[in-house]
Amino acid sequence: MSTRKQHKRKAGKQVTEFTIQNKTYSIRLTNHAELRLKQRNVDLYQTIGTILSLGEKRIIEYAGSNKDIFIMDKENGFSIVCNIELRTITILTVIDKVDCYIKSGTIAVNL
């Protein structure tokens, strides 16, 4: 039996990275989210901008929450569901509206 640690494979593909307080964070896009971006005609760079607009404080705070984050971008008319595990932000899906049902236990953010 091997004693090596098994590392969980990160979902999706990396689309960008950024640094907060000398720690590098990556933003990843699941296959499902990539499909929804195309189907719903939402720009990837706008979704990245929306995530970054959470700001340093909230990104650091949510990184330890172990919860999904539902971000409603009213200015651009879409919502993002993502999660932050350690320093990896994974976009799970993109919705082309902002008035949506948010499941219990999810962090909801209005921008």
Residue pairs with C-beta under 8 A, 6 or more apart in sequence:
10 28
10 88
10 90
11 28
11 30
11 90
12 28
12 29
12 30
12 31
12 33
12 34
12 90
12 91
13 28
13 29
13 34
14 26
14 27
14 28
15 27
15 28
15 29
15 44
15 48
16 26
16 27
16 48
17 24
17 25
17 26
17 27
18 24
18 25
18 27
18 52
19 25
20 56
20 59
20 60
21 56
21 60
23 87
24 87
25 59
25 84
25 87
25 88
25 89
26 87
26 88
26 89
27 48
27 51
27 89
27 90
27 91
28 88
28 89
28 90
28 91
29 37
29 44
29 90
29 91
30 90
30 91
30 92
30 93
32 92
32 93
33 91
33 92
33 93
33 94
36 42
36 93
36 94
36 95
37 43
37 44
37 47
37 94
40 78
40 94
40 95
40 96
41 96
42 78
42 94
42 96
46 73
46 76
46 78
47 78
47 80
47 91
47 94
50 71
50 73
50 76
50 78
50 80
50 111
51 71
51 80
51 82
51 89
51 91
53 111
54 62
54 71
54 109
54 111
58 109
59 84
59 89
62 69
62 84
62 107
63 84
63 85
63 86
63 87
65 84
65 107
66 85
67 83
67 105
67 106
67 107
68 81
68 82
68 83
68 92
68 103
68 105
68 106
68 107
69 80
69 81
69 82
69 83
69 84
69 106
69 107
69 109
70 79
70 80
70 81
70 100
70 102
70 106
70 107
70 108
70 109
71 79
71 80
71 81
71 82
71 109
71 111
72 79
72 98
72 100
72 108
72 109
72 110
72 111
73 79
73 80
73 98
73 111
74 98
74 110
74 111
75 111
77 96
77 97
77 98
78 94
78 95
78 96
78 97
78 98
79 94
79 95
79 97
79 98
79 100
80 91
80 93
80 94
80 95
81 91
81 92
81 93
81 94
81 95
81 106
82 89
82 90
82 91
82 92
83 89
83 90
83 92
84 90
102 108
